């Protein structure tokens, strides 16, 4: 089930979204496959540290975040992947690694890959490893206000 926080937020902003159940999957690419999506149509949330503060990098499932590109684009002095122990308490209602890319609900900035902004929809984990949310990119951008940039590699 989609996290209550996310579902209430989307409904309170009159956003149309679909939930898509799928067989249990851990990786974003496996999730995409099980939900009958391509890797470029499934977004994954990567928690990073920029100058020591936590942020979300939202990228297609079939790409990798380039920490150097992210660092340069944000003007940070340092960029690294955050360890699960550094952010698990921020997402108490989510399964580890299945947090939705709504940093505004969790006190985190969001940086989104420019390749995601080219699509009409965005699909992402719903807070668990057996369901995803699909909604319009324009609604996502309006609600989350991600900073869109080139920050991935294949």
Buried (B, 14 or more C-beta within 10 A) or exposed (E): EBBEBBBEBBEEEEBEBEEBEBEEBEEBBBBBBBBEBEBBBBBBBBBBBBEEEBBBBBBBBBBEBBBEBBBBBBEBEEBBEBEEEEBBEBBEEBBEBBBBBBBBBBEBBBBBBEBBBEBEBBBBBBBBBBBBBBBBBEBBBEBBEBEBBEBBEE
